[in-house]
Amino acid sequence: MTRYIGKPLSRVDGLDKVTGKAKYAGEFNVPGLAYGYVVSSAIAKGKINRIDTRDALSLDGVLQVFTHENRPKLAWFDLNYKDQDAPPGSPFRPLQDEKIKYSGQPVALVVAENFELARYAASLVKVDYTIEPHETDLEANRDEARKPKLGVASLLKPPPPKPRGHFEEAFAESAGQVMEEYVHAIEHHNPMEMFATTVVYERKGKLTIYDKTQGAPNSQLYVSQVFDMPFSDVRVLSPYVGGGFGSGLRPQYQLFLAVLAARELKRSVRVTLTRQQMFTFGHRPATIQTVGLGGSLDGTMNAIRHDAVAETSQFEDYTEIVVNWAGMLYSAENVKLSYELVPLDVYTPLDMRAPGGVTGVSALECAVDELAYKIGMDPLELRLKNYTDRDMNEDLPYSSKELRECFRQGAERFGWSKRNPEPRSMRTNHTLIGWGMAVGIWDATQGPARAEAVLMVNGKLRVSSATADIGTGTYTVMTQIAADTLGIPVEDVLFKLGDSDLPLAPIQGGSWTVATVGSAVKVACEDLGKKLFKLAKKMPNSPFAKKSLDEVEFMNKSIRLKNDPTTSVSLLAVVDSNGGRAVRETSTSLPNMLEQRKYARNTHSAVFVEVQVDEELGTIQVTRAVSAIAGGRIMNPKTARSQIIGGMVWGISKALEEESVMDHTFGRFMNHNLAEYHVAVNADIHDLDVIFVEEHDTIVNPLGAKGLGEIGIVGMPAAIANAVFHATGKRIRELPITLDKLL
């Protein structure tokens, strides 16, 4: 018997990617393709007095320059511009009017016969502005903080729960107290593939759109609503995505501009953003957090306070779950949480890997480490002392929580028991050695999705759903689920995604794709199996004529009796009995909310980190790290490990390097390139180890799988910061921890 779920299969799309066969949004060439180049605003706030496009238009081969002055009339209501991930407020409308809302805003699109000409012509467009005072500094404007506006997004990102107990009184009576402020900088996603859209103009104005997106149906929805086009006239494809990390959850402005140009010129158009323009939409918002912890000398936490102030744009209220984790992880009876926003003259922030989770947990877990030192207790023992099997916010049991086992296995693998707790006590020559640890937590959710399964006349299985693969291994895992369910070799299974014509699936993000789309694939294949079994029962002299479905199994490309595997019918023979026609089934998977709502559903991790700090230079190296993950059923250990390692690498990058630097005089990001926006590289990465702790969960979804895309990063920055303190004795509460903050 061959089963594929749980096997460490290599990526089924790997060969196409390494050979260049895989095509991305900016690589689909069509006859007569024109090229657009975006002109970005040079100011952060104000208005356009005049745009002079004459020099650009005078060049032979320049087709048009689109501005707010000549754009066509489009949808009027905000609702038309909202996508599946839109926060409350009024979505940004490119080329809407003369108003400038943020630095880098698109103010014109130059379209020409080739890219080089479009880029040169864009440099000739002259824009005269009236500059107005802008505000881009979160710290300087934190007194303007207010509660977020509530909307549909609040269902997925609930506000902090009401206080429980009396924090102030309990904190004042605590023998051990921590009350500190933690800050982290703005960060940008910077995937390798920059945002691009290729719009193919078809007969009768229909559009085939190759878009960089984490949800083809979301881009289709946006285009249909904004341009008042029937869904049947808009097809969006995104078979491969060169990294997203949340940046592709919302349609970006190059999609709007490419579609506008194609419809007006009645020809195919491609718009690709530059690396600099990748800094002109969405980012992880800067956040200022205050964490207060009160505990007794025996380590019992009795008071938790977590306040966060984050930035948003002037036109939308982007929110994250930042402080709620503090009330979930520990068993304190007195908890007070708050979350507020400061509107600034920036583009609306955007979900970025583990949005809010890595932000809030980084501050919380550093504060827990500080409390441990205050009362003279081992940081691991303090967390075990305050361990809870219930989500304290909702007073619900966890559907599963193997965090204790994560602590045990992670500590043993790392060698935590050998740690000298005294800061600056571990060294080799001029190198200080520090050990730190932290907890990670993330949601384990399931949404509705559809999938189609087709057994073709050649016996191969084609399964499809309009989800995406942003590098997480979706192609591979869905292939495994389908192969496992119907007993067909993986090499005979083809999984299709990234096409709005396929059965509907939500945007890929939030670590819910396996749970959501995987469940739909499983149901579709099970329903197809039922149909195949009915056909098999009707075959002449069928051995299954008087058998029921629960008496058979699908294995080795056949249907066979469980108690007599020699009695079987091949799936190819079943298709032949159907008149040689393919057998297909489309199914919908819905979460069992009646049951799931009785439980808190989360992934958990325990992270242990070693750093080495040069005592004289202040340089930091993460020399080794262990992440122990409680992530439910692991569908593919190979791709799962890759996801966690990727998160750990990003955790190193976030803790020590990543920072988008804003010059508030101009309201502009200054390091908008990969030379000055630092990310972790090969030289920064050493020994990273992953443990998957066995965890069974029958509540989260039919597969028992929990998402892994985010949990790998959540606890990593705090563990690094705690290790830096252990090494140096200096507590750095502002990320990233750069050498100037240590010296």
NUBABA-727488 format. One record per residue (C-alpha): x, y, z. Coordinates in steps of 0.05 Angstrom, whole numbers, m for minus. Each point is the difference from the previous one (the first is absolute). Layout:
N
   east  north     up
      X      Y      Z
...
END
This chain:
743
   east  north     up
      0      0      0
     27     68    m19
    m21     61     38
     25     70    m17
    m24     44     56
     58      7     49
     53    m18    m51
     59     47    m14
    m13      9    m74
     40     50    m41
    m39     56    m32
    m39    m22    m61
     11     70    m30
     74      1     16
     25    m22    m69
    m40     55    m36
     29     52     47
     73    m20     m5
     m3     m9    m76
    m35     66    m13
    m63    m33    m28
    m42     33     54
    m25     67    m23
    m16     59     45
    m46     59    m11
     51     43    m36
     24    m55    m46
    m61    m17    m43
     14     29    m69
    m56     12    m49
      0     33    m69
     m5     76     m1
     16      8     74
      8     71     24
     37     20     64
    m20     47     55
     47     36     48
    m26     34     63
     18     72     19
      1      6     76
    m15     62     41
     60     38     29
    m38     27     60
    m37    m31     59
    m61     45      2
    m29     56    m43
    m30      5    m69
     19      0    m72
     m4     68    m33
     20    m23    m70
     28    m61    m35
     39     16    m64
      1    m62    m44
     18     34    m66
     73    m21     m3
    m18    m72     15
    m56     m2    m51
     45     30    m54
     43    m63     m1
    m14    m48    m57
    m28    m64     30
    m31     31     62
    m73    m18     m3
    m30     39     58
     12     31     68
    m57    m14     48
    m11     49     57
    m59     21     44
    m17     49    m55
    m15    m51    m54
    m18    m63     37
    m69    m28    m17
    m59      4     46
     m1    m61     44
    m38    m28     60
    m22     53     49
    m12    m35     67
     55    m23     48
    m32    m69      2
     20    m11    m73
     73     10     18
      0    m47     60
     33    m67     m7
     m3    m62     44
     54     26     47
    m21     73      2
     m2     33     70
    m54     50     20
      5     67    m36
      5     27    m70
     47    m41    m45
     54     36    m39
    m20     16    m72
     59     10    m48
     m5     63    m44
    m64     19     35
     13     75      5
     53     53     12
      9    m16     74
     65    m32     25
    m10    m45     60
     69    m30      9
     71      2    m29
      8    m46    m60
    m73      3    m19
    m10    m16    m74
    m16     65    m37
      8    m22    m72
      9    m61    m44
     41      6    m64
    m16    m54    m52
     46    m14    m58
     19    m53    m50
     57    m25     43
     21      3     72
     63     41    m10
    m38     54    m38
    m55      2     53
     52      8     55
     36     56    m36
    m64     36    m18
    m22     m4     73
     63     40     19
    m25     56    m45
    m67      8     35
      1     64     41
    m45      7     60
    m12     66     37
    m24     m9     72
    m27     41     57
     31    m29     63
    m41     m6     63
     26    m18     70
      3    m75     12
      5    m45     60
     37    m66     m5
     31     m7     69
    m37    m49     46
     38     20     63
    m12     74    m11
    m75    m12    m11
    m15    m55     50
    m44     48     40
    m48     m2    m60
    m11    m75     10
    m72    m24     m3
    m37    m66     m2
     m6    m32    m68
    m64      4    m40
    m38    m65      0
    m20    m35    m64
     m6    m69    m32
     75     m9     10
    m12      1     75
    m28    m70     m5
     68    m26    m22
     39     49     43
    m40      8     63
     14     59     46
     31    m12     69
    m48    m33     50
    m27     38     59
     45      3     61
     m5    m57     50
     14     11     73
     35     64     24
     69      9    m31
     21     63     37
    m13    m29     69
     31    m67    m15
     61     31    m32
     12     46     59
     m1    m59     47
     48    m41    m42
     69    m14     29
     28     m6    m71
    m17     55    m48
     16     17    m73
    m28     61    m35
     38     16    m64
     m9     29    m70
     18    m40    m62
      6     28    m70
      9    m30    m69
     13     35    m65
    m38      0    m66
     17    m60    m44
    m13    m15    m73
    m13    m69    m30
     49      4    m58
    m15    m66    m36
     47    m18    m56
    m54      7    m53
    m22     72     m6
    m73     16    m13
    m20     m6    m72
    m64     m6    m40
     m6    m23    m73
    m69     15    m28
    m17    m37    m64
    m54     38    m39
    m46    m52    m32
    m57      4    m49
    m60     42     21
     40     31     56
      9    m61     42
     62     m2     43
     48    m55     18
     43     26     56
     65    m28     26
      8     32     68
     47     m7     59
    m50    m16     54
    m13    m46     59
    m71    m10    m25
    m21      1    m73
    m75      5     18
     15     61     42
     33     36    m59
    m58    m21    m44
    m50     28     50
     38     66      3
      4      9    m75
    m72    m20    m12
    m26     49     52
     44     59    m17
     m7     m5    m75
    m72    m24      0
     16    m63    m38
    m36    m67      4
     39    m54     37
     m3    m42    m64
     39     54    m37
     57      1     51
     47    m59     10
     59      7     47
     57    m50      1
     57     m5     49
     30    m70     m6
     66     20     33
     16     53     51
     72     20     15
    m13     14     73
    m57     38     31
      3     m2     77
    m65     38      2
     17     54    m51
    m44    m33    m52
    m62     m7     44
    m29     64    m28
      0     21    m73
     57     50    m10
     m4     62    m43
     37    m29    m60
    m61    m45    m12
    m47     60     m4
     47     39    m46
     13    m58    m47
    m74    m15     m7
    m17     74    m10
     52      7    m55
    m20    m65    m36
    m73     20     m2
     14     71    m24
     52    m20    m52
    m37    m65    m18
     64    m39      0
     41    m43     47
     41     37     53
     51    m19     53
     17     42     61
     57    m21     45
     20     38     63
     73     16     16
     34    m21     64
     m7     72     24
    m74     m2    m14
     m7    m63     41
      7     47     59
    m61     41    m21
    m57    m46     23
     m9    m37     65
     50    m19     54
      3    m28     70
    m20     60     42
     45     32     52
    m28    m17     69
     13     26     71
    m19    m48     55
     m2      3     75
      2    m65     37
    m11     m6     75
      7    m66     38
     m9    m12     74
     17    m64     36
     16    m30     67
     69    m24     19
    m20    m72    m14
    m14     19    m72
    m75      4      0
    m23     54    m48
    m59     38     27
     m1     63    m44
     10     11    m75
     m7     65    m37
     14      7    m75
    m13     65    m37
     18     13    m73
     m2     62    m43
     10    m12    m75
     m2     42    m63
    m51     m1    m55
    m16     43    m60
    m46     60     m1
    m50    m37    m43
     m5    m71     29
      5    m30     69
     48    m58     m6
     m1    m43     63
     39    m60     27
     m9    m47     58
     59     25     42
    m20     m2     73
    m51    m56      3
     54    m54      4
     21     25     69
    m67    m19     28
      1    m68    m33
     68    m27     18
      4      9     75
    m48    m15     57
      0     68     34
    m67     19     31
      9     76    m10
     10     20    m72
     m8     67    m35
     11      7    m75
     m7     58    m49
     15     14    m73
     m3     67    m35
     17     31    m67
     33     65    m21
    m20     23    m71
     60     25    m38
     15     24    m71
     24    m68    m24
    m30    m56    m41
    m44    m49     38
     43    m53     35
     m8    m71    m24
      2    m70     30
     72    m24      4
     20    m70     21
    m33    m13     68
    m31     69      2
    m11     24     71
     22    m67     27
     75      8     m7
     m9     74     19
    m37    m12     65
     33    m65     21
     69     31    m10
    m16     53     53
    m37    m47     46
     53    m54      0
     55     50     14
    m39     26     59
    m10    m72     26
     76     m8     m4
      9     64     38
    m47    m24     55
     38    m65      5
     64     38     14
    m36     47     49
    m22    m58     44
     61    m44    m12
    m37    m56    m37
     19    m40    m61
    m38     29    m60
    m24    m70    m21
    m23    m16     71
    m38     65      3
    m39    m17    m63
    m15    m70     26
    m23     29     66
    m52     43    m36
    m19    m51    m53
    m74     m5    m17
    m40    m50    m41
    m54     52    m12
     m4     64    m41
     m8     47     59
    m31     55    m43
    m59    m43    m22
      3    m50     57
      2    m57    m50
     41    m64     m1
     50     m8    m57
    m18    m51    m52
     71    m25     11
     61     31     32
     65    m38      4
     41     60     22
     26    m36     62
     29    m53    m45
     30     55    m44
     34     27     63
     26    m69     19
     26    m22    m68
     26     69    m20
     38     10     66
     29    m70     m3
     23      8    m73
     30     69     15
     32    m19     66
    m36     54     40
     16    m34     67
     73     17    m10
    m14     75     m1
     34     45     50
    m56     50     17
     47     58     16
      6     52    m56
     70      5    m31
     20    m65     33
     11    m41    m64
     56     21    m46
     59    m21    m43
     55     53     m1
    m33     65    m24
    m64    m34    m22
    m60      1     48
    m48    m59     m5
    m73      7     16
    m58    m49      4
    m72     23     m5
    m68    m31    m11
    m71     21    m16
    m70    m26    m15
    m36      6    m66
    m75     m4    m14
    m42      8    m63
    m71    m13    m22
    m21    m67    m29
    m61     17    m41
    m41    m30    m57
    m43     37    m51
    m48    m21    m55
     28    m23    m67
    m18    m40    m62
     40    m50    m40
    m12    m44    m61
     26    m70    m10
     m1    m33    m69
     21    m72    m16
     20      6    m73
     m6    m53    m54
     74    m17      6
     m8    m16     74
     34     62     24
    m31     45     53
     m6     75    m10
    m18     41     61
     m9     75      0
    m17     60     44
     11     74    m10
     49      6     57
     73     23     m5
     69    m26     14
     44     55     27
     58    m47     11
    m32    m39     57
     m6    m66    m38
    m74      3    m16
      8    m37    m66
     35    m57     36
    m44     m8     61
    m65      3    m39
     28    m53    m47
     16    m43     60
    m69      8     30
    m34    m19    m66
     46    m59    m12
     m9    m26     71
    m76      6     m2
    m10    m37    m66
     60    m47      3
     32     28    m62
     76      9     m7
     21     73      7
     32     m2    m69
    m70    m13    m28
    m31     60     35
     m1     70    m29
    m20     57     46
    m19     67    m32
     m5     66     36
      8     75    m11
    m58      9    m48
    m65     37     14
    m37    m48    m46
     14    m57     49
    m45    m15     60
     m1     57     50
     52      4     55
     19     57     47
     64     39     m2
     61    m38     23
     24     28     66
     m6     m9     75
     26    m72     m1
    m69    m27    m19
      9    m26    m71
     13    m74     17
    m57      0     50
    m47     36    m47
     16    m22    m71
     30    m66     22
    m67    m17     33
    m36     18    m64
     47    m45    m41
    m12    m57     48
    m76      8     m3
      1      6    m76
     41    m63     m7
    m44    m37     50
    m62     21    m38
     33    m21    m65
     15    m67     33
    m73     m8     17
    m20     12    m72
     53    m48    m25
    m24    m53     49
    m72      7    m25
     25     m9    m71
     41    m61     21
    m62    m32     32
    m37      5    m66
     55    m34    m41
    m17    m69    m27
     16    m54     51
     24     53     48
     30    m29     64
    m27     62     36
    m73     m9    m21
    m23    m15     71
     55     37     36
     m2     67     36
     50     57     m5
     29    m13     69
     19    m70    m21
     48     24    m54
     63     41     m5
     36     38    m56
     70    m26     m9
     50    m11    m56
    m45     32    m53
    m57    m46     16
    m60    m11     45
      8    m62     43
    m32    m36     58
     31     16     67
     m5    m72     24
     21    m30    m67
     49     45    m38
      3    m50    m57
    m72     19    m18
      8     65    m37
    m20     42    m60
     48     48    m33
    m20     73     m3
     16     m1    m75
    m52    m55     m9
    m51     43     38
     12     58    m47
     m8    m47    m60
    m67    m22     29
    m21     73     m1
      1      0    m76
     73     20      0
    m18     67     29
     37     34     57
    m33     m3     68
     m1     66     38
    m24     29     65
      1     71     28
     m8      7     75
     m2     52     54
     34     m5     68
    m27     40     58
     29      5     70
    m41    m34     54
    m12     64     38
    m49    m31     50
     55    m44     25
     61     45    m12
    m29     59     37
      4    m40     65
     76      1     m4
     59     46     m9
     40    m24    m61
     73     19     m4
     69    m24    m18
     55      8     52
     76      0      1
     58      3     48
     62     33    m27
     71     m5     28
     56     43    m27
     75      9      9
     34     65    m19
     72     21     m1
     15     74     10
     67     32    m14
     14     37     65
     39     56    m34
    m38      8    m66
    m71    m17     23
    m12    m45    m60
    m50    m56     11
     m3    m70    m30
    m56    m49     11
     44    m62      2
    m55    m52     13
    m74     m4     13
    m52    m54     13
    m74      8    m14
    m47    m52     28
    m67      4    m35
    m69    m26     21
    m34      6    m68
    m50    m57     m2
      7    m52    m54
     61     14    m43
    m20    m12    m73
     70      2    m29
     60      3     48
     46     24    m55
    m40     61    m22
    m23     12     72
     71      4     24
     15     48    m57
    m56     45     24
     25      1     71
     72     11    m21
    m23     58    m44
    m37     30     59
     61     m8     45
     45     34    m52
    m50     58     m4
     m1      2     76
     75     12     m1
     m9     53    m52
    m55     34     39
     37     m2     66
     67     25    m26
     m7     34    m68
    m66     20    m31
    m21     73      5
    m32     48    m49
     29     68     17
    m47     59     m9
     27     71     m8
    m57     37     33
     22     65    m31
    m22    m27    m67
    m46    m55     23
     38    m49    m45
     34    m67     11
     74     12    m12
     27    m72     m5
    m48    m22    m54
     47    m51    m31
     33    m66     17
     68     32     10
    m24     39     61
    m61    m39     23
     38    m56     34
    m25    m71      3
     33    m63     24
     47    m33    m51
     36    m67     m1
     57     26     43
    m50     16     56
    m30    m70      3
     32    m57     38
    m29    m61     36
    m76      2     m2
    m37    m61     27
    m75    m17     m3
    m39    m49     42
    m72    m19    m17
    m33    m22     64
    m54    m53     m9
    m68     32      7
    m68    m30    m16
    m59     46    m12
    m68    m22    m26
    m32     69      9
     40     49    m43
    m19    m32    m67
    m11    m68    m32
     75     m7    m14
     22     16     71
     52     48    m29
     19     68     27
     33     55    m41
     75      8      3
     14     62    m42
      0     48     58
     18    m39     63
     73     m6    m21
     13     74      9
    m45     19     59
     46    m18     58
     67      9    m34
     13     75      9
    m15     m2     74
     44    m60     11
     57     36    m35
    m11     64     40
      0    m41     65
     64    m35    m21
     33     67    m14
    m17     22     70
     27    m64     30
     64     10    m40
     11     74     14
    m43     20     60
    m30     55    m43
    m75     m2    m12
    m16     28    m69
    m74     14     m7
      0     28    m71
      3    m45    m61
     43     m9    m39
     57     m9     49
     57     34    m38
     71      6     26
     m7     74     15
    m53    m17     52
     47    m49     35
     63     43      0
END
